[in-house]
Amino acid sequence: MLGHRRHLRLLTGVLAAATLLVGACAGKDSQASSADVDCAKVKCVALTFDDGPGPYTDRLLEILKDDDARATFFLIGNKVAADPDGARRIAQAGMEIGSHTWEHPNMTTIPPQDVPAQLSRASDAIESATGHRPTLLRTAGGLVNDDVLAEAKKQGLADINWDVIPFDWINDANTAATRYMLMTQIKPNSVVLMHDVYSSTVDLVQQFIPVLKANGYHLVTVSQMLGHREPGTSYGSRDNGPPANALHDIPADQIPSLPNTPSPAPMPNLPITDIPGANSGGPNNGV
């Protein structure tokens, strides 16, 4: 009987130790997750992607997942309405979704009476697809004025522009030029503007995340990094600041290789149908 009690106590102790070990490992994994970091204590950067959802978004989501990274996607409402499953997958991947208006017009030049619907219809489409109404807004080109901000306040939206603009839509397949801007401009707590409707941008993200991680950066959402933003306020600017030159590069053999295929054409925005004469981007109204 005494030997049986000793055996039982030994077994109980082993199980307790195993439980503590599993708990400690789980806690370590949780602390290491980008979703849990405190950007007041560690270096963070918020990558943001405009104009989706698009044909390259799912690949980007896989890249972010593999690197335990989070990002913020500013989605165009009529694209969400056309592809609600695409928006839903972004949300299910743990990413943050903001509004990029309903049709991507220049919000400062459209008739004032058209401003409310450009915000509300985009929010409605995003909420219908994902179950969550956005609280962040980014206008086309970052163009915003007091009237747009006043309407954003009514609709519970805070405007988010950026600190780093690498011109990926101008450079497209010339990722070296885009990469140069990222290398020279990113610093702690930068909000970076990119576009996941360009396959070349997704390529660049895959190869640049290791650089950010080697420099001690955690890739997080805008809200995680900046905290709550009051509706009607505006963050950031439309320009780059002075070069920070705060990143060091990594050896070429540490950069993931890409398939030797040409960069497909970017996904255009949908033409604007609600506002006569308005352009959704590009020389032919997004076509």
C-alpha positions in Angstrom: 0.0 0.0 0.0 2.8 2.4 0.9 4.5 1.7 -2.4 1.3 2.3 -4.2 0.9 5.8 -2.5 4.5 6.7 -3.4 3.9 5.6 -7.0 0.6 7.7 -7.1 2.4 10.8 -5.7 5.2 10.4 -8.3 2.8 10.1 -11.1 0.8 13.2 -9.9 4.0 15.1 -9.8 5.0 14.1 -13.3 1.6 15.1 -14.7 1.8 18.5 -12.8 5.2 19.2 -14.2 4.1 18.3 -17.7 1.1 20.6 -17.4 3.4 23.5 -16.3 5.7 22.8 -19.2 2.9 22.8 -21.7 1.5 26.0 -20.2 4.9 27.7 -20.3 5.4 26.7 -23.9 2.0 28.0 -24.9 2.7 31.2 -23.1 6.0 31.6 -24.9 4.4 31.1 -28.3 1.6 33.6 -27.4 4.2 36.2 -26.3 6.1 35.7 -29.6 3.0 36.3 -31.7 2.8 39.6 -33.6 -0.8 39.9 -32.4 0.4 40.3 -28.8 3.4 42.7 -28.9 3.4 46.1 -27.2 4.6 48.6 -29.8 5.5 51.0 -27.0 8.2 48.5 -26.0 9.3 46.9 -29.3 9.9 48.1 -32.9 6.7 47.8 -35.0 5.8 48.6 -38.5 2.3 48.6 -40.1 2.1 47.4 -43.7 -1.1 48.6 -45.3 -2.5 47.4 -48.7 -5.0 49.4 -50.7 -7.4 48.7 -53.6 -8.3 45.1 -52.9 -9.5 42.5 -52.6 -7.8 41.3 -55.8 -6.3 38.2 -57.5 -3.0 38.3 -55.5 -4.5 38.9 -52.1 -4.7 35.2 -51.1 -1.0 34.7 -51.8 -0.2 37.7 -49.7 -2.3 36.3 -46.9 -0.3 33.1 -47.0 3.0 35.0 -46.9 1.8 37.0 -43.9 0.6 33.8 -42.1 3.9 32.0 -42.7 5.8 34.9 -41.2 3.4 35.5 -38.3 2.7 39.0 -39.6 -0.4 41.1 -39.4 -1.4 44.0 -41.8 -4.2 46.4 -42.6 -6.1 46.2 -45.8 -8.1 49.2 -47.1 -10.7 47.7 -49.4 -12.7 49.4 -52.1 -16.4 48.8 -51.4 -17.5 47.9 -54.9 -14.7 45.3 -55.1 -15.9 43.8 -51.8 -19.4 43.7 -53.1 -18.1 41.9 -56.2 -15.9 39.5 -54.1 -17.3 39.2 -50.6 -15.5 35.9 -50.1 -12.2 37.6 -50.8 -12.8 40.2 -48.0 -14.0 37.5 -45.7 -10.8 35.6 -46.1 -8.8 38.7 -45.2 -10.7 39.0 -42.0 -10.5 35.3 -41.2 -6.7 35.5 -41.6 -6.6 37.9 -38.6 -6.0 41.0 -40.7 -7.5 44.4 -40.1 -9.9 45.9 -42.7 -10.5 49.5 -43.3 -12.6 51.4 -45.9 -11.1 52.7 -49.1 -14.4 54.3 -50.1 -17.1 52.8 -52.3 -15.7 53.6 -55.7 -12.3 55.2 -55.1 -13.0 58.8 -56.4 -11.1 61.9 -55.4 -13.2 62.7 -52.3 -12.2 66.3 -52.3 -13.6 67.1 -55.8 -16.8 65.0 -56.0 -20.1 66.8 -55.2 -20.5 67.2 -51.4 -23.8 65.3 -51.5 -22.0 62.2 -52.8 -19.5 62.0 -49.9 -21.8 60.3 -47.4 -22.7 57.4 -49.7 -19.1 56.8 -50.7 -18.3 56.1 -47.0 -21.5 54.3 -45.9 -21.8 52.0 -48.9 -18.2 50.8 -48.5 -18.8 50.2 -44.8 -22.0 48.4 -45.5 -20.3 46.1 -48.0 -17.4 45.3 -45.7 -19.8 44.6 -42.8 -21.9 42.4 -44.9 -18.9 40.4 -46.0 -17.0 40.1 -42.8 -19.5 40.8 -40.0 -17.5 43.8 -38.8 -18.0 47.5 -39.6 -14.7 49.3 -40.3 -13.5 52.1 -38.1 -10.6 53.2 -40.3 -10.8 55.1 -43.6 -8.3 55.8 -46.3 -9.4 58.0 -49.2 -8.1 57.6 -52.8 -4.6 59.2 -53.0 -4.9 60.2 -49.3 -6.9 63.2 -50.5 -9.1 64.5 -47.7 -10.5 67.8 -46.5 -12.6 69.1 -43.6 -15.9 68.1 -45.2 -14.8 64.5 -45.7 -13.5 64.4 -42.1 -16.7 65.8 -40.8 -18.7 63.0 -42.5 -16.2 60.4 -41.4 -16.8 61.5 -37.8 -20.5 61.1 -38.3 -19.9 57.6 -39.6 -17.4 56.5 -36.9 -14.3 56.5 -39.2 -10.8 57.8 -38.5 -8.7 58.7 -41.5 -5.4 57.0 -41.9 -2.8 58.1 -44.4 0.9 57.0 -44.1 4.5 57.8 -43.2 6.2 55.7 -46.0 5.1 55.7 -49.7 7.4 53.5 -51.8 5.5 54.1 -55.1 4.9 50.4 -55.8 2.2 51.3 -58.3 4.5 53.5 -60.3 7.5 51.1 -60.1 5.4 47.9 -60.6 7.8 45.2 -61.6 10.8 47.4 -60.8 10.8 46.1 -57.3 14.4 47.3 -56.7 13.1 50.9 -56.9 10.3 50.2 -54.4 12.7 48.3 -52.2 15.1 51.2 -52.1 12.3 53.5 -50.7 11.4 50.9 -48.0 15.1 50.6 -47.0 15.6 54.3 -46.7 12.3 55.4 -45.2 11.1 52.8 -42.7 11.6 53.6 -39.0 9.8 52.5 -35.9 6.1 52.9 -36.0 6.0 53.6 -39.8 2.7 53.2 -41.6 3.6 51.9 -45.1 1.4 52.3 -48.1 1.4 49.5 -50.7 -1.1 47.8 -53.1 -1.8 44.1 -53.1 -3.5 44.4 -56.6 0.1 44.3 -57.9 1.7 40.8 -58.0 5.1 42.5 -58.0 4.2 44.1 -54.6 3.4 40.7 -53.2 6.7 39.4 -54.5 8.5 42.3 -52.8 6.7 41.7 -49.5 7.7 38.1 -49.5 11.4 39.1 -49.9 11.3 42.1 -47.6 9.7 40.7 -44.5 13.0 38.8 -43.6 14.7 42.2 -43.8 12.3 43.8 -41.3 12.5 40.8 -39.0 16.3 40.9 -39.1 16.1 44.5 -38.0 13.9 43.6 -35.0 10.6 44.7 -36.4 7.2 43.2 -35.6 4.6 43.5 -38.4 1.3 44.6 -36.9 -2.0 46.3 -37.8 -2.5 50.0 -37.8 -4.8 49.8 -34.7 -2.4 47.7 -32.8 0.4 50.1 -33.4 -1.4 53.5 -33.2 -4.1 52.5 -30.7 -7.7 53.9 -30.9 -8.1 56.7 -33.3 -11.0 59.1 -32.8 -13.5 59.3 -35.6 -13.0 62.4 -37.8 -9.3 62.6 -37.0 -6.6 62.2 -39.6 -3.2 60.5 -39.3 -0.1 60.7 -41.4 0.6 62.5 -44.6 0.8 61.9 -48.4 4.6 62.2 -48.6 7.7 60.6 -47.4 9.7 62.2 -44.6 13.4 62.7 -44.7 15.3 59.5 -45.2 15.7 57.5 -42.0 18.3 55.0 -43.3 17.6 52.9 -40.2 17.6 49.5 -41.7 20.5 47.2 -42.4 20.2 44.8 -45.3 20.6 41.0 -45.1 22.8 38.6 -47.2 21.2 37.6 -50.5 21.1 34.0 -49.5 18.7 34.8 -46.7 16.2 36.4 -49.1 13.5 34.0 -50.4 13.7 33.2 -54.1 10.8 33.8 -56.4 9.5 31.9 -59.4 11.1 33.0 -62.6 7.9 34.3 -64.2 6.8 37.7 -65.5 4.8 39.9 -63.3 1.1 39.7 -64.3 -0.8 42.9 -65.0 -2.3 44.7 -61.9 -6.0 44.5 -61.2 -7.7 47.7 -62.2 -10.2 49.5 -60.1 -13.9 49.2 -61.2 -15.2 52.2 -63.2 -17.3 54.7 -61.2 -21.0 54.5 -62.0 -22.5 56.7 -59.3 -20.8 60.0 -59.9 -20.7 61.5 -63.5 -17.2 62.4 -64.6 -15.4 60.9 -61.6 -12.4 58.7 -62.1 -11.6 55.7 -60.0 -7.9 55.7 -60.9 -5.8 55.3 -64.0 -6.2 57.0 -67.4 -9.4 55.3 -68.4 -11.4 55.4 -65.1 -9.8 52.3 -63.8 -10.2 50.1 -66.8 
